[in-house]
Amino acid sequence: MAAVYKSLSKSSTPKAPTSNGVTKKNKQRVLILSSRGVTYRHRHLLNDLYSLLPHSRKDAKLDTKTKLYQLNELAELYNCNNLLFFEARKGKDLYIWMSKPPNGPTVKMHLQNLHTMSELHFPGNCLKGSRPILSFDATFSSQPHLLVIKELLTHIFSVPQGARKTKPFVDHVMGFTLADGKIWIRCFQISETAISKTDVAKENGVDGAAVATKASKKPGDTKISLVEIGPRFVLTPIVILESSFGGPVIYENKEFVSPNQIRSELRLSKAGRYNQRSEQTLENRNKRGEMGLRTGVGEKEKDELDESVLFA
């Protein structure tokens, strides 16, 4: 059936040539892989993205975290011009590298607030292999580095028409929203339901029989709504490199604070509270010793009414 559909679609929809008379083809393939040390939640996110991107290819884990330039050779080996690399550190933090091998650019981001499809239990669903609609916030066009990130996200998450394992359907939306310097990513199903008389009545606030002739929306029309599918996560841009996993830094987020520094400050604050309590305990012990209230420590001053003076 797939071969029949391809032959029919080729004959029925001729490709529009460009100004030079050459047919333009959108060839995008994404290589998805991770480093050693990822947790089960990170692995579930990787599988969710792999199922949402039919033009992607999943590879085994990369053994090194320092020689990331080897990813360019892997992408060339698998004939991929986009790369999505998950780097796990200390079994807690997850960083995402998005790159366009072999020439770049490369964006490094910190992933937070991760919720996979299996955790969310949303009622929404989409066909496997369908193509998404990408919805970007208007803020992406305000600064140059945001335009670079938007272009990379478009190349990675937009499924080209006629790509490998794709279906001729568009039934979900991927939203990219910019707030507080972070990119919030959500995925929604496009749900189409038929409008009934009761729905028309609820919109107008009257009985369905009274408004059936006056309503702008007639029963039988389709109502489009969005139902969240998942996964959902937040990305914080850290740095943008000119080439693929190397080259000069063209953008650096000065407001980014690494999770290691946050944990270090928390430990220092806890240590400061402990030191304050221990110093207070030591002061109380010294005071009790000076007053002679501790046995075996210090000597209590003898007065005239002391037993050892009265019965000497």
Backbone hydrogen bonds in HBPLUS format (Angstrom, degrees):
<---DONOR---> <-ACCEPTOR-->    atom                        ^
c    i                          cat <-CA-CA->   ^        H-A-AA   ^      H-
h    n   atom  resd res      DA  || num        DHA   H-A  angle D-A-AA Bond
n    s   type  num  typ     dist DA aas  dist angle  dist       angle   num
A0005-TYR N   A0001-MET O   2.87 MM   4  6.11 160.7  1.91 150.6 155.7     1
A0006-LYS N   A0002-ALA O   2.95 MM   4  6.18 158.3  2.00 147.3 153.0     2
A0007-SER N   A0003-ALA O   3.00 MM   4  6.21 161.7  2.03 148.8 153.3     3
A0008-LEU N   A0004-VAL O   2.97 MM   4  6.17 159.0  2.01 150.7 156.5     4
A0009-SER N   A0005-TYR O   2.85 MM   4  5.98 162.3  1.88 151.3 156.5     5
A0010-LYS N   A0006-LYS O   2.96 MM   4  6.09 149.9  2.05 144.6 152.3     6
A0011-SER N   A0007-SER O   3.14 MM   4  6.32 153.0  2.21 140.1 146.9     7
A0012-SER N   A0008-LEU O   2.86 MM   4  5.97 154.0  1.93 151.4 158.9     8
A0013-THR N   A0009-SER O   3.03 MM   4  5.71 161.2  2.06 138.3 143.5     9
A0018-THR N   A0022-VAL O   3.19 MM   4  5.59 164.7  2.21 123.6 128.2    10
A0021-GLY N   A0018-THR O   3.04 MM   3  5.20 158.6  2.08 107.0 113.6    11
A0082-ASN N   A0029-ARG O   3.04 MM  53  6.03 126.9  2.33 164.7 166.4    12
A0030-VAL N   A0055-HIS O   3.28 MM  25  6.45 158.7  2.33 131.0 137.1    13
A0057-ARG N   A0030-VAL O   2.65 MM  27  6.10 141.7  1.79 160.1 173.5    14
A0031-LEU N   A0082-ASN O   2.96 MM  51  6.28 157.1  2.01 139.7 144.5    15
A0084-LEU N   A0031-LEU O   2.87 MM  53  6.09 167.9  1.88 166.4 164.4    16
A0032-ILE N   A0057-ARG O   2.81 MM  25  6.00 167.8  1.82 158.5 161.9    17
A0059-ASP N   A0032-ILE O   3.07 MM  27  6.39 153.8  2.14 159.0 162.8    18
A0033-LEU N   A0084-LEU O   3.21 MM  51  6.68 156.9  2.26 161.5 166.3    19
A0086-PHE N   A0033-LEU O   3.00 MM  53  6.41 157.5  2.05 144.3 151.5    20
A0062-LEU N   A0034-SER O   2.83 MM  28  6.24 159.0  1.88 152.9 159.2    21
A0035-SER N   A0086-PHE O   2.86 MM  51  6.25 134.6  2.07 166.8 178.7    22
A0043-ARG N   A0039-THR O   3.03 MM   4  6.32 153.8  2.10 145.9 153.7    23
A0044-HIS N   A0040-TYR O   2.92 MM   4  6.14 147.2  2.03 140.0 148.5    24
A0045-LEU N   A0041-ARG O   3.03 MM   4  6.30 152.1  2.11 144.4 151.3    25
A0046-LEU N   A0042-HIS O   3.05 MM   4  6.34 156.9  2.11 146.9 152.7    26
A0047-ASN N   A0043-ARG O   3.05 MM   4  6.33 153.9  2.12 144.4 151.0    27
A0048-ASP N   A0044-HIS O   2.91 MM   4  6.15 149.2  2.00 144.8 153.6    28
A0049-LEU N   A0045-LEU O   2.97 MM   4  6.25 164.0  2.00 156.3 159.1    29
A0050-TYR N   A0046-LEU O   2.98 MM   4  6.14 149.1  2.08 140.8 150.1    30
A0051-SER N   A0047-ASN O   2.98 MM   4  6.19 147.5  2.09 142.6 150.3    31
A0052-LEU N   A0048-ASP O   3.04 MM   4  6.32 139.4  2.21 141.1 152.4    32
A0053-LEU N   A0049-LEU O   3.01 MM   4  6.12 131.2  2.26 141.8 153.2    33
A0056-SER N   A0053-LEU O   3.14 MM   3  5.53 151.9  2.22 120.7 120.7    34
A0070-GLN N   A0067-LYS O   3.31 MM   3  6.11 168.0  2.32 115.7 119.3    35
A0071-LEU N   A0068-LEU O   3.02 MM   3  5.70 163.9  2.04 118.2 123.0    36
A0072-ASN N   A0069-TYR O   3.18 MM   3  5.72 148.5  2.28 110.6 117.8    37
A0073-GLU N   A0070-GLN O   3.15 MM   3  5.36 124.0  2.48  99.5 112.3    38
A0074-LEU N   A0070-GLN O   3.18 MM   4  6.59 152.5  2.26 145.3 153.1    39
A0075-ALA N   A0071-LEU O   2.92 MM   4  6.15 160.6  1.95 150.6 155.1    40
A0076-GLU N   A0072-ASN O   3.03 MM   4  6.25 153.1  2.10 142.0 149.3    41
A0077-LEU N   A0073-GLU O   2.89 MM   4  6.05 145.4  2.01 141.4 151.4    42
A0078-TYR N   A0074-LEU O   2.99 MM   4  6.29 152.1  2.07 151.4 157.5    43
A0080-CYS N   A0075-ALA O   2.83 MM   5  4.95 174.8  1.83 150.2 151.8    44
A0079-ASN N   A0076-GLU O   3.34 MM   3  4.92 159.1  2.38  93.6  99.2    45
A0083-LEU N   A0099-SER O   3.01 MM  16  5.17 148.9  2.11 151.8 149.0    46
A0099-SER N   A0083-LEU O   3.06 MM  16  5.17 159.4  2.11 144.3 148.7    47
A0085-PHE N   A0097-TRP O   2.90 MM  12  4.99 168.7  1.91 149.7 153.4    48
A0097-TRP N   A0085-PHE O   2.80 MM  12  4.99 164.9  1.83 150.8 156.0    49
A0087-GLU N   A0095-TYR O   2.72 MM   8  5.00 174.8  1.72 160.2 161.3    50
A0095-TYR N   A0087-GLU O   2.79 MM   8  5.00 166.3  1.81 148.9 153.8    51
A0089-ARG N   A0093-ASP O   2.96 MM   4  5.25 160.9  1.99 146.5 149.9    52
A0092-LYS N   A0089-ARG O   3.15 MM   3  6.23 169.1  2.16 131.4 132.5    53
A0093-ASP N   A0089-ARG O   3.09 MM   4  5.25 150.1  2.18 167.5 160.4    54
A0111-LEU N   A0094-LEU O   2.97 MM  17  5.63 171.8  1.98 160.2 161.5    55
A0096-ILE N   A0109-MET O   2.79 MM  13  5.17 157.6  1.84 144.4 152.0    56
A0109-MET N   A0096-ILE O   2.86 MM  13  5.17 157.3  1.91 149.7 157.2    57
A0098-MET N   A0107-VAL O   2.91 MM   9  5.23 164.4  1.93 153.2 158.4    58
A0107-VAL N   A0098-MET O   2.82 MM   9  5.23 161.2  1.86 153.5 160.0    59
A0100-LYS N   A0105-PRO O   3.22 MM   5  5.89 137.3  2.41 149.0 161.2    60
A0104-GLY N   A0100-LYS O   2.72 MM   4  4.58 150.1  1.80 152.9 149.7    61
A0106-THR N   A0241-LEU O   3.04 MM 135  5.02 160.3  2.08 136.0 139.5    62
A0241-LEU N   A0106-THR O   2.76 MM 135  5.02 156.5  1.81 148.0 155.3    63
A0108-LYS N   A0239-VAL O   2.96 MM 131  5.45 169.8  1.97 164.4 166.4    64
A0238-ILE N   A0108-LYS O   2.89 MM 130  5.65 159.9  1.93 164.8 160.1    65
A0110-HIS N   A0236-THR O   2.94 MM 126  5.03 157.8  1.99 134.7 139.7    66
A0236-THR N   A0110-HIS O   2.90 MM 126  5.03 151.0  1.99 137.8 147.4    67
A0112-GLN N   A0234-VAL O   2.87 MM 122  5.18 160.5  1.91 151.1 156.7    68
A0234-VAL N   A0112-GLN O   3.00 MM 122  5.18 162.0  2.04 152.7 151.0    69
A0115-HIS N   A0232-ARG O   2.95 MM 117  5.36 142.5  2.10 164.2 170.7    70
A0232-ARG N   A0115-HIS O   3.01 MM 117  5.36 160.3  2.05 152.0 158.4    71
A0120-LEU N   A0116-THR O   3.25 MM   4  6.45 150.1  2.35 148.5 155.6    72
A0121-HIS N   A0117-MET O   3.45 MM   4  6.52 164.5  2.48 153.2 154.3    73
A0130-SER N   A0127-LEU O   3.27 MM   3  5.59 160.5  2.31 128.2 125.8    74
A0167-LYS N   A0129-GLY O   2.71 MM  38  5.23 151.0  1.79 135.2 131.5    75
A0131-ARG N   A0169-PHE O   2.87 MM  38  6.14 166.9  1.88 166.7 162.2    76
A0133-ILE N   A0172-HIS O   2.97 MM  39  6.44 146.3  2.08 142.2 152.8    77
A0174-MET N   A0133-ILE O   2.85 MM  41  6.13 161.5  1.88 155.6 160.8    78
A0135-SER N   A0174-MET O   2.86 MM  39  6.07 168.4  1.88 161.1 160.5    79
A0176-PHE N   A0135-SER O   2.80 MM  41  6.11 161.1  1.84 173.0 175.3    80
A0137-ASP N   A0176-PHE O   2.97 MM  39  6.24 133.2  2.20 168.1 177.2    81
A0140-PHE N   A0137-ASP O   3.21 MM   3  5.94 165.2  2.24 118.0 121.8    82
A0141-SER N   A0138-ALA O   3.28 MM   3  6.00 164.0  2.31 116.6 120.6    83
A0142-SER N   A0139-THR O   3.07 MM   3  5.32 164.1  2.10 116.7 118.1    84
A0147-LEU N   A0143-GLN O   3.19 MM   4  6.52 143.1  2.33 145.7 155.9    85
A0147-LEU N   A0144-PRO O   3.08 MM   3  5.11 123.8  2.41  95.8 110.2    86
A0148-VAL N   A0144-PRO O   3.13 MM   4  6.54 148.8  2.23 148.1 156.3    87
A0149-ILE N   A0145-HIS O   3.11 MM   4  6.38 158.4  2.15 142.6 147.9    88
A0150-LYS N   A0146-LEU O   2.87 MM   4  6.03 156.5  1.93 144.1 151.0    89
A0151-GLU N   A0147-LEU O   2.99 MM   4  6.16 155.7  2.05 143.9 149.8    90
A0152-LEU N   A0148-VAL O   3.04 MM   4  6.33 157.1  2.09 148.4 154.4    91
A0153-LEU N   A0149-ILE O   2.91 MM   4  6.14 165.7  1.93 154.6 158.4    92
A0154-THR N   A0150-LYS O   2.91 MM   4  6.08 150.0  2.00 144.5 153.1    93
A0155-HIS N   A0151-GLU O   3.02 MM   4  6.26 157.6  2.08 146.7 151.9    94
A0156-ILE N   A0152-LEU O   3.03 MM   4  6.24 148.4  2.13 148.2 156.8    95
A0157-PHE N   A0153-LEU O   2.90 MM   4  5.85 170.8  1.91 151.4 154.6    96
A0158-SER N   A0154-THR O   3.04 MM   4  5.39 142.9  2.18 135.0 141.0    97
A0163-ALA N   A0160-PRO O   3.32 MM   3  5.61 142.9  2.46 133.7 127.5    98
A0166-THR N   A0163-ALA O   3.38 MM   3  5.63 158.7  2.42 127.7 123.8    99
A0169-PHE N   A0167-LYS O   2.81 MM   2  5.55 139.5  1.97  96.8  90.4   100
A0190-ILE N   A0171-ASP O   2.93 MM  19  5.25 176.6  1.93 131.2 131.8   101
A0173-VAL N   A0188-PHE O   2.72 MM  15  5.12 155.4  1.78 146.0 154.7   102
A0188-PHE N   A0173-VAL O   2.78 MM  15  5.12 167.0  1.80 156.9 161.5   103
A0175-GLY N   A0186-ARG O   2.85 MM  11  5.20 154.2  1.92 143.7 151.9   104
A0186-ARG N   A0175-GLY O   3.09 MM  11  5.20 157.1  2.15 143.6 150.2   105
A0177-THR N   A0184-TRP O   2.97 MM   7  5.07 170.4  1.98 147.2 150.2   106
A0184-TRP N   A0177-THR O   2.72 MM   7  5.07 166.5  1.74 159.5 161.0   107
A0179-ALA N   A0182-LYS O   2.99 MM   3  5.48 159.8  2.03 156.8 161.9   108
A0182-LYS N   A0179-ALA O   2.99 MM   3  5.48 160.6  2.02 116.3 122.6   109
A0183-ILE N   A0235-LEU O   2.75 MM  52  4.99 170.8  1.76 154.7 157.7   110
A0235-LEU N   A0183-ILE O   2.83 MM  52  4.99 163.2  1.86 143.8 149.2   111
A0185-ILE N   A0233-PHE O   3.04 MM  48  5.67 175.3  2.05 178.5 178.7   112
A0233-PHE N   A0185-ILE O   3.41 MM  48  5.67 153.5  2.49 142.2 149.5   113
A0229-ILE N   A0187-CYS O   2.85 MM  42  5.68 173.3  1.85 145.5 147.5   114
A0189-GLN N   A0227-VAL O   2.57 MM  38  5.02 171.2  1.58 149.5 151.3   115
A0227-VAL N   A0189-GLN O   3.01 MM  38  5.02 157.6  2.06 138.8 146.1   116
A0191-SER N   A0225-SER O   2.79 MM  34  5.20 163.1  1.82 165.0 165.1   117
A0225-SER N   A0191-SER O   2.87 MM  34  5.20 156.3  1.93 149.2 157.0   118
A0193-THR N   A0223-LYS O   2.98 MM  30  5.17 161.9  2.01 141.1 145.9   119
A0223-LYS N   A0193-THR O   2.54 MM  30  5.17 162.0  1.57 157.7 164.3   120
A0195-ILE N   A0221-ASP O   2.64 MM  26  5.42 155.7  1.70 167.4 173.8   121
A0220-GLY N   A0195-ILE O   2.80 MM  25  5.33 153.2  1.87 145.3 153.4   122
A0200-VAL N   A0196-SER O   3.22 MM   4  6.56 154.8  2.29 145.2 151.5   123
A0201-ALA N   A0197-LYS O   2.96 MM   4  6.22 151.7  2.04 144.0 152.1   124
A0202-LYS N   A0198-THR O   2.91 MM   4  6.15 150.5  1.99 145.8 153.4   125
A0203-GLU N   A0199-ASP O   3.11 MM   4  6.34 153.9  2.18 145.1 151.2   126
A0204-ASN N   A0200-VAL O   3.22 MM   4  6.43 150.1  2.31 143.0 150.3   127
A0205-GLY N   A0201-ALA O   2.72 MM   4  5.65 128.0  1.99 142.9 156.9   128
A0206-VAL N   A0201-ALA O   3.26 MM   5  5.25 133.7  2.49 137.8 143.6   129
A0214-LYS N   A0211-VAL O   3.11 MM   3  5.07 124.5  2.43  96.7 111.5   130
A0215-ALA N   A0211-VAL O   3.00 MM   4  5.65 147.6  2.11 160.7 158.8   131
A0221-ASP N   A0218-LYS O   3.23 MM   3  5.99 164.8  2.26 140.2 141.9   132
A0253-ASN N   A0238-ILE O   2.87 MM  15  5.11 170.2  1.88 152.2 150.9   133
A0240-ILE N   A0251-TYR O   2.94 MM  11  5.06 154.6  2.00 144.8 143.5   134
A0250-ILE N   A0240-ILE O   2.92 MM  10  5.74 155.1  1.98 156.0 163.8   135
A0242-GLU N   A0248-PRO O   3.00 MM   6  5.71 154.5  2.07 161.7 169.9   136
A0243-SER N   A0246-GLY O   3.22 MM   3  5.39 142.8  2.37 145.2 147.4   137
A0256-PHE N   A0253-ASN O   3.47 MM   3  5.72 164.2  2.50 104.5 109.0   138
A0261-GLN N   A0258-SER O   3.12 MM   3  5.47 123.3  2.46 106.0 118.4   139
A0262-ILE N   A0258-SER O   3.25 MM   4  6.64 154.9  2.31 148.9 156.2   140
A0263-ARG N   A0259-PRO O   2.97 MM   4  6.17 162.5  2.00 146.7 150.9   141
A0264-SER N   A0260-ASN O   2.91 MM   4  6.10 150.7  2.00 142.8 151.7   142
A0265-GLU N   A0261-GLN O   2.95 MM   4  6.17 157.8  2.00 147.9 152.8   143
A0266-LEU N   A0262-ILE O   3.04 MM   4  6.31 151.1  2.13 145.0 153.1   144
A0267-ARG N   A0263-ARG O   2.98 MM   4  6.23 156.3  2.03 147.1 153.2   145
A0268-LEU N   A0264-SER O   2.93 MM   4  6.20 155.2  1.99 148.4 155.5   146
A0269-SER N   A0265-GLU O   2.95 MM   4  6.15 154.2  2.02 144.6 151.1   147
A0270-LYS N   A0266-LEU O   3.01 MM   4  6.27 157.0  2.07 146.9 153.0   148
A0271-ALA N   A0267-ARG O   2.85 MM   4  6.06 154.9  1.91 146.6 154.3   149
A0272-GLY N   A0268-LEU O   2.83 MM   4  6.04 149.0  1.92 144.4 152.9   150
A0273-ARG N   A0269-SER O   3.13 MM   4  6.42 153.6  2.20 144.0 149.8   151
A0274-TYR N   A0270-LYS O   3.05 MM   4  6.34 154.2  2.12 145.9 153.2   152
A0275-ASN N   A0271-ALA O   2.89 MM   4  6.12 159.2  1.93 151.2 156.4   153
A0276-GLN N   A0272-GLY O   3.03 MM   4  6.20 152.6  2.11 143.3 150.4   154
A0277-ARG N   A0273-ARG O   3.10 MM   4  6.35 156.9  2.15 145.3 150.8   155
A0278-SER N   A0274-TYR O   2.95 MM   4  6.20 159.4  1.99 151.4 157.3   156
A0279-GLU N   A0275-ASN O   2.95 MM   4  6.11 157.0  2.01 146.8 152.6   157
A0280-GLN N   A0276-GLN O   3.08 MM   4  6.25 154.2  2.15 143.1 150.0   158
A0281-THR N   A0277-ARG O   2.97 MM   4  6.22 152.9  2.04 146.5 153.9   159
A0282-LEU N   A0278-SER O   2.99 MM   4  6.22 155.3  2.05 145.4 151.8   160
A0283-GLU N   A0279-GLU O   3.00 MM   4  6.25 154.7  2.07 146.7 153.0   161
A0284-ASN N   A0280-GLN O   3.05 MM   4  6.29 160.7  2.09 147.6 152.4   162
A0285-ARG N   A0281-THR O   3.04 MM   4  6.26 151.7  2.12 145.2 153.0   163
A0286-ASN N   A0282-LEU O   3.01 MM   4  6.27 157.2  2.07 148.1 153.7   164
A0287-LYS N   A0283-GLU O   2.99 MM   4  6.22 159.1  2.04 151.1 156.6   165
A0288-ARG N   A0284-ASN O   3.05 MM   4  6.23 159.8  2.10 145.6 150.7   166
A0289-GLY N   A0285-ARG O   2.96 MM   4  6.18 148.2  2.07 142.5 151.7   167
A0290-GLU N   A0286-ASN O   2.94 MM   4  6.20 153.7  2.01 149.3 155.6   168
A0291-MET N   A0287-LYS O   3.06 MM   4  6.27 148.0  2.17 144.9 153.3   169
A0293-LEU N   A0288-ARG O   2.88 MM   5  5.15 150.2  1.97 163.4 161.1   170
A0292-GLY N   A0289-GLY O   3.17 MM   3  5.06 153.8  2.24  97.4 105.3   171
A0297-VAL N   A0294-ARG O   3.39 MM   3  5.62 163.5  2.42 121.7 122.1   172
A0306-ASP N   A0303-ASP O   3.30 MM   3  5.53 163.1  2.33 109.9 112.6   173
A0309-VAL N   A0306-ASP O   3.05 MM   3  5.39 139.4  2.22 105.3 116.6   174
A0310-LEU N   A0306-ASP O   3.03 MM   4  6.32 158.5  2.08 155.5 162.0   175
A0311-PHE N   A0307-GLU O   3.08 MM   4  5.95 172.3  2.08 150.1 152.5   176
